[in-house]
Amino acid sequence: MFRLLRYFSLASAAVIVIAVLMFFFQHLSVEDLVRLGERQNEILARSIGNNLSDDFGPYFQSVKEADIETAETKSKAGEISESIALQIEGLPVLKVEFLNLKGIVIFSTRSEQAGRDMSRDPDFIAARKGQRTSKIKLLNSDSKSAQKAEQVKSLASYQPFYDDEGKVVGVLQVYSDTTSLFADIDKHVFYVFLALSTALGLLYLVLHQIVRRADKIIKAQHTELQLSTEKLVKSEAMHRKFTADVSHELRTPLSVLLLQIDTLDDTKAAQDLRQDVIAMSRLVNQILSLAQV
């Protein structure tokens, strides 16, 4: 018998499907966030690059790795930081860095991070070739707490830096803070998951009661059908037995009657009676054959 309630319970594993859908929803949300942040960082990087190109472009091309720690270079870096600070005021920008073609950070708004070697960074390599790339990275905050610093998620965008001739002379990096945006995505995904789970849970309870009642009705009808079938089988057996018994009981007297008719004179009445008895015997044989089938 079909187990309606059991198969309904198995089909109710849709909660797993919801979890998978929420995972893809979060993944798509993060992708949208990256695309939006990349576009914002690209616009910001172009703005910063245009301003830096006029006033500080020659500096970026002439400064050497060995000059990063000199007083003159630090003073120039301070001027650049002040210029950039005016442009990023009020924006969720964590830091701005400039890398030379060797992958050395020759300037950073966080002065302690100048001099880092990022030559093997695939995003830097792509940007050095003229491509614009972005990636979500964990970035240390200004806090001294390492635990808190690891919680800062940033979108790092790599933008080629061109000279007046359109030649790539470096790479500009812009790091924007996306921690709160990720928190909002996680919160929204959680709320959507909770709402869907609650709605489906209530729907499951309602449908479970309906299916449970339907399952009881089906079981009752199945039991009733079995009883009716058993009664019908018994009735057919009794009918078949009764027909066979009647046919056997009739065959003997008809045979005797036919013998008695044969002893009579060959009159028309005797012939008619003989034909009637033969017809009755044939009918009884047919009834017996039908009962056996």
Contacts in CASP RR format, 6 or more apart in sequence:
PFRMAT RR
TARGET T0000
AUTHOR 0000-0000-0000
METHOD contacts of the structure
MODEL  1
MFRLLRYFSLASAAVIVIAVLMFFFQHLSVEDLVRLGERQNEILARSIGN
NLSDDFGPYFQSVKEADIETAETKSKAGEISESIALQIEGLPVLKVEFLN
LKGIVIFSTRSEQAGRDMSRDPDFIAARKGQRTSKIKLLNSDSKSAQKAE
QVKSLASYQPFYDDEGKVVGVLQVYSDTTSLFADIDKHVFYVFLALSTAL
GLLYLVLHQIVRRADKIIKAQHTELQLSTEKLVKSEAMHRKFTADVSHEL
RTPLSVLLLQIDTLDDTKAAQDLRQDVIAMSRLVNQILSLAQV
1 218 0 8 1.000
1 219 0 8 1.000
1 222 0 8 1.000
2 218 0 8 1.000
3 215 0 8 1.000
4 211 0 8 1.000
4 214 0 8 1.000
4 215 0 8 1.000
4 218 0 8 1.000
5 211 0 8 1.000
5 212 0 8 1.000
5 215 0 8 1.000
8 207 0 8 1.000
8 208 0 8 1.000
8 211 0 8 1.000
9 208 0 8 1.000
12 204 0 8 1.000
12 208 0 8 1.000
14 200 0 8 1.000
15 197 0 8 1.000
15 200 0 8 1.000
18 193 0 8 1.000
18 196 0 8 1.000
18 197 0 8 1.000
18 200 0 8 1.000
19 193 0 8 1.000
22 189 0 8 1.000
22 192 0 8 1.000
22 193 0 8 1.000
22 196 0 8 1.000
25 189 0 8 1.000
25 192 0 8 1.000
26 185 0 8 1.000
26 186 0 8 1.000
26 189 0 8 1.000
29 185 0 8 1.000
29 188 0 8 1.000
29 189 0 8 1.000
30 136 0 8 1.000
30 182 0 8 1.000
30 185 0 8 1.000
33 155 0 8 1.000
33 178 0 8 1.000
33 181 0 8 1.000
33 182 0 8 1.000
33 185 0 8 1.000
34 134 0 8 1.000
34 136 0 8 1.000
34 155 0 8 1.000
37 134 0 8 1.000
37 155 0 8 1.000
37 157 0 8 1.000
37 176 0 8 1.000
37 178 0 8 1.000
38 132 0 8 1.000
38 134 0 8 1.000
38 155 0 8 1.000
38 157 0 8 1.000
40 176 0 8 1.000
41 134 0 8 1.000
41 155 0 8 1.000
41 157 0 8 1.000
41 159 0 8 1.000
41 174 0 8 1.000
41 176 0 8 1.000
42 132 0 8 1.000
42 157 0 8 1.000
42 159 0 8 1.000
44 87 0 8 1.000
44 88 0 8 1.000
44 91 0 8 1.000
44 93 0 8 1.000
44 174 0 8 1.000
44 176 0 8 1.000
45 157 0 8 1.000
45 159 0 8 1.000
45 172 0 8 1.000
45 174 0 8 1.000
46 159 0 8 1.000
47 87 0 8 1.000
48 84 0 8 1.000
48 87 0 8 1.000
48 88 0 8 1.000
48 96 0 8 1.000
48 172 0 8 1.000
48 174 0 8 1.000
49 159 0 8 1.000
49 161 0 8 1.000
49 172 0 8 1.000
51 83 0 8 1.000
51 87 0 8 1.000
52 60 0 8 1.000
52 80 0 8 1.000
52 83 0 8 1.000
52 84 0 8 1.000
52 98 0 8 1.000
52 172 0 8 1.000
53 161 0 8 1.000
53 162 0 8 1.000
53 163 0 8 1.000
53 164 0 8 1.000
55 83 0 8 1.000
56 76 0 8 1.000
56 79 0 8 1.000
56 80 0 8 1.000
56 83 0 8 1.000
57 163 0 8 1.000
59 76 0 8 1.000
59 80 0 8 1.000
60 98 0 8 1.000
60 100 0 8 1.000
60 106 0 8 1.000
60 107 0 8 1.000
60 161 0 8 1.000
60 169 0 8 1.000
60 170 0 8 1.000
61 163 0 8 1.000
61 169 0 8 1.000
63 73 0 8 1.000
63 76 0 8 1.000
63 100 0 8 1.000
63 106 0 8 1.000
63 107 0 8 1.000
65 100 0 8 1.000
65 102 0 8 1.000
65 104 0 8 1.000
65 106 0 8 1.000
65 115 0 8 1.000
67 73 0 8 1.000
68 106 0 8 1.000
68 114 0 8 1.000
68 115 0 8 1.000
74 111 0 8 1.000
77 107 0 8 1.000
77 111 0 8 1.000
77 114 0 8 1.000
78 111 0 8 1.000
80 107 0 8 1.000
81 109 0 8 1.000
81 111 0 8 1.000
84 96 0 8 1.000
84 109 0 8 1.000
85 109 0 8 1.000
88 96 0 8 1.000
91 176 0 8 1.000
92 176 0 8 1.000
92 177 0 8 1.000
92 178 0 8 1.000
92 180 0 8 1.000
93 174 0 8 1.000
93 175 0 8 1.000
93 176 0 8 1.000
93 177 0 8 1.000
94 139 0 8 1.000
94 141 0 8 1.000
94 152 0 8 1.000
94 154 0 8 1.000
94 175 0 8 1.000
94 176 0 8 1.000
94 177 0 8 1.000
95 108 0 8 1.000
95 109 0 8 1.000
95 110 0 8 1.000
95 113 0 8 1.000
95 139 0 8 1.000
95 173 0 8 1.000
95 175 0 8 1.000
96 108 0 8 1.000
96 109 0 8 1.000
96 172 0 8 1.000
96 173 0 8 1.000
96 174 0 8 1.000
96 175 0 8 1.000
97 105 0 8 1.000
97 107 0 8 1.000
97 108 0 8 1.000
97 109 0 8 1.000
97 113 0 8 1.000
97 172 0 8 1.000
97 173 0 8 1.000
97 175 0 8 1.000
98 105 0 8 1.000
98 106 0 8 1.000
98 107 0 8 1.000
98 108 0 8 1.000
98 161 0 8 1.000
98 170 0 8 1.000
98 171 0 8 1.000
98 172 0 8 1.000
98 173 0 8 1.000
99 105 0 8 1.000
99 106 0 8 1.000
99 118 0 8 1.000
99 124 0 8 1.000
99 170 0 8 1.000
99 171 0 8 1.000
99 172 0 8 1.000
99 173 0 8 1.000
100 106 0 8 1.000
100 169 0 8 1.000
100 170 0 8 1.000
101 128 0 8 1.000
101 168 0 8 1.000
101 169 0 8 1.000
101 170 0 8 1.000
102 119 0 8 1.000
103 117 0 8 1.000
103 118 0 8 1.000
103 119 0 8 1.000
103 121 0 8 1.000
103 124 0 8 1.000
103 128 0 8 1.000
103 171 0 8 1.000
104 115 0 8 1.000
104 116 0 8 1.000
104 117 0 8 1.000
104 118 0 8 1.000
104 119 0 8 1.000
105 113 0 8 1.000
105 114 0 8 1.000
105 115 0 8 1.000
105 116 0 8 1.000
105 117 0 8 1.000
105 118 0 8 1.000
106 114 0 8 1.000
106 115 0 8 1.000
107 114 0 8 1.000
108 114 0 8 1.000
108 116 0 8 1.000
118 124 0 8 1.000
123 133 0 8 1.000
123 134 0 8 1.000
123 135 0 8 1.000
123 156 0 8 1.000
123 158 0 8 1.000
124 158 0 8 1.000
124 171 0 8 1.000
126 133 0 8 1.000
126 158 0 8 1.000
127 133 0 8 1.000
127 158 0 8 1.000
127 159 0 8 1.000
127 160 0 8 1.000
127 171 0 8 1.000
128 160 0 8 1.000
128 168 0 8 1.000
128 170 0 8 1.000
128 171 0 8 1.000
129 168 0 8 1.000
130 160 0 8 1.000
130 168 0 8 1.000
131 160 0 8 1.000
132 157 0 8 1.000
132 158 0 8 1.000
132 159 0 8 1.000
132 160 0 8 1.000
133 157 0 8 1.000
133 158 0 8 1.000
134 155 0 8 1.000
134 156 0 8 1.000
134 157 0 8 1.000
134 158 0 8 1.000
135 155 0 8 1.000
135 156 0 8 1.000
136 153 0 8 1.000
136 154 0 8 1.000
136 155 0 8 1.000
136 156 0 8 1.000
136 178 0 8 1.000
137 153 0 8 1.000
137 154 0 8 1.000
137 155 0 8 1.000
137 156 0 8 1.000
137 175 0 8 1.000
138 150 0 8 1.000
138 152 0 8 1.000
138 153 0 8 1.000
138 154 0 8 1.000
139 149 0 8 1.000
139 152 0 8 1.000
139 153 0 8 1.000
139 154 0 8 1.000
139 156 0 8 1.000
139 175 0 8 1.000
140 146 0 8 1.000
140 149 0 8 1.000
140 150 0 8 1.000
140 152 0 8 1.000
141 148 0 8 1.000
141 149 0 8 1.000
141 152 0 8 1.000
143 149 0 8 1.000
151 179 0 8 1.000
152 177 0 8 1.000
152 179 0 8 1.000
153 177 0 8 1.000
153 178 0 8 1.000
153 179 0 8 1.000
153 182 0 8 1.000
154 175 0 8 1.000
154 176 0 8 1.000
154 177 0 8 1.000
154 178 0 8 1.000
154 179 0 8 1.000
155 175 0 8 1.000
155 176 0 8 1.000
155 178 0 8 1.000
156 173 0 8 1.000
156 174 0 8 1.000
156 175 0 8 1.000
157 173 0 8 1.000
157 174 0 8 1.000
157 175 0 8 1.000
157 176 0 8 1.000
158 171 0 8 1.000
158 172 0 8 1.000
158 173 0 8 1.000
159 171 0 8 1.000
159 172 0 8 1.000
159 173 0 8 1.000
159 174 0 8 1.000
160 168 0 8 1.000
160 170 0 8 1.000
160 171 0 8 1.000
160 172 0 8 1.000
161 168 0 8 1.000
161 169 0 8 1.000
161 170 0 8 1.000
161 171 0 8 1.000
161 172 0 8 1.000
162 168 0 8 1.000
162 169 0 8 1.000
163 169 0 8 1.000
240 291 0 8 1.000
243 287 0 8 1.000
243 288 0 8 1.000
243 290 0 8 1.000
243 291 0 8 1.000
244 288 0 8 1.000
244 291 0 8 1.000
244 292 0 8 1.000
246 287 0 8 1.000
247 284 0 8 1.000
247 285 0 8 1.000
247 287 0 8 1.000
247 288 0 8 1.000
247 291 0 8 1.000
248 288 0 8 1.000
250 280 0 8 1.000
250 284 0 8 1.000
251 281 0 8 1.000
251 284 0 8 1.000
251 285 0 8 1.000
251 288 0 8 1.000
254 277 0 8 1.000
254 280 0 8 1.000
254 281 0 8 1.000
254 284 0 8 1.000
255 281 0 8 1.000
257 277 0 8 1.000
258 274 0 8 1.000
258 277 0 8 1.000
258 278 0 8 1.000
258 281 0 8 1.000
261 270 0 8 1.000
261 273 0 8 1.000
261 274 0 8 1.000
261 277 0 8 1.000
262 274 0 8 1.000
264 270 0 8 1.000
END
